[in-house]
Amino acid sequence: MRTVFSSFFLLAKMEMLIARLEKERAELREKIKIEMEVQQEQLRNMEAAHMGQAEQEREAFIKENHALEERFLEMQKSNEENMKMIKNMSELIAKHEAEKMKLRTQTKTN
């Protein structure tokens, strides 16, 4: 019985974590979008000021930053998928434990 409750508790925690990760991912995407707009504006300003070398360095930095952000998002997505898989496995375990308890109860009554 205790295992069933702990499995359900684990399921609830997994659902909360998945929801939080999805929210954080959406917030991060919005932040990335805003940062990219700011960076593009800065790039346009540098071009207007004829800062050729600084522009190239800034562009390289923006590309590297964007690549890192994308990598982070991919890792976060992978984490979410893993959490969902753990949740599904926990649900299966809870179901199995409940069936096991039911069979034990039926066996004891027979």
Helices and strands as residue ranges (DSSP letters): H 2-48, H 52-109
